[in-house]
Amino acid sequence: MQIRKVHRTIGICLAPFFIVTALCGLLLLFRNAGIFDPSLREFLRPLHNWEIIYFYVGSVVALGLTGMAISGVILFLMIRKAMKKKSQ
């Protein structure tokens, strides 16, 4: 299954970026709760969308996540089709 290799490769390569994005996003959900200093919020926002490093990093992460989602749906449908075929 070539699509499985693509899905796995994208996931492994971009996992650190997804983790940082997810953790920053989680912290930013509580930005108005007064849990942390506003200067930390101003640091987290550009890190969350990768502006702090470079614009294109955020674009690569976004495209990678899109690729993961699409390949994941394709894998799900392929497995579902195979299971239906097997049960008949």
C-alpha positions as CSV (number, residue, x, y, z in Angstrom):
1,M,0.0,0.0,0.0
2,Q,1.8,3.1,-1.2
3,I,-0.7,5.5,0.5
4,R,0.2,4.0,3.9
5,K,3.9,4.7,3.3
6,V,3.0,8.3,2.4
7,H,0.8,8.7,5.4
8,R,3.4,7.3,7.8
9,T,6.3,9.3,6.3
10,I,4.4,12.6,6.5
11,G,3.4,11.8,10.0
12,I,6.9,10.9,11.2
13,C,8.5,13.9,9.6
14,L,6.0,16.5,10.8
15,A,5.1,15.0,14.2
16,P,7.3,17.4,16.2
17,F,5.7,20.4,14.4
18,F,2.2,19.1,15.0
19,I,3.0,18.6,18.7
20,V,4.3,22.1,19.1
21,T,1.3,23.6,17.2
22,A,-1.1,21.5,19.3
23,L,0.4,22.5,22.6
24,C,0.6,26.2,21.8
25,G,-3.0,26.1,20.6
26,L,-4.0,24.4,23.8
27,L,-2.3,27.0,25.9
28,L,-3.8,29.8,23.8
29,L,-7.3,28.5,24.5
30,F,-6.7,29.8,28.1
31,R,-5.2,33.1,27.1
32,N,-8.1,35.1,28.5
33,A,-8.3,33.2,31.8
34,G,-5.3,35.1,33.3
35,I,-3.3,31.9,33.8
36,F,-0.1,33.2,32.2
37,D,1.5,36.5,31.6
38,P,0.5,38.5,28.4
39,S,4.1,38.4,27.2
40,L,3.9,34.6,27.0
41,R,0.8,34.9,25.0
42,E,2.6,37.2,22.6
43,F,5.3,34.6,22.3
44,L,2.9,31.6,21.8
45,R,0.8,33.2,19.1
46,P,3.5,33.5,16.4
47,L,5.0,30.1,17.5
48,H,1.5,28.5,17.1
49,N,1.3,29.6,13.4
50,W,5.1,29.4,12.9
51,E,5.6,33.1,12.1
52,I,8.3,33.2,14.7
53,I,10.6,31.0,12.6
54,Y,9.5,31.6,9.0
55,F,6.3,31.9,7.1
56,Y,6.9,28.9,4.9
57,V,7.3,26.5,7.9
58,G,3.7,27.2,8.8
59,S,2.7,26.5,5.2
60,V,4.5,23.2,5.2
61,V,2.9,22.2,8.5
62,A,-0.5,23.1,7.2
63,L,-0.1,21.3,3.9
64,G,1.4,18.3,5.8
65,L,-1.6,18.2,8.1
66,T,-3.9,18.4,5.1
67,G,-2.1,15.5,3.5
68,M,-2.3,13.5,6.7
69,A,-6.1,14.0,6.9
70,I,-6.7,13.1,3.2
71,S,-4.5,10.1,3.3
72,G,-6.0,9.0,6.6
73,V,-9.5,9.2,5.1
74,I,-8.4,7.2,2.0
75,L,-6.8,4.5,4.3
76,F,-10.0,4.4,6.3
77,L,-12.2,3.9,3.2
78,M,-9.8,1.3,1.8
79,I,-9.8,-0.7,5.0
80,R,-13.6,-0.4,5.3
81,K,-14.0,-1.6,1.7
82,A,-11.7,-4.6,2.4
83,M,-13.6,-5.5,5.6
84,K,-17.0,-5.5,3.8
85,K,-15.6,-7.6,1.0
86,K,-14.1,-10.1,3.4
87,S,-17.4,-10.4,5.4
88,Q,-19.4,-11.2,2.3
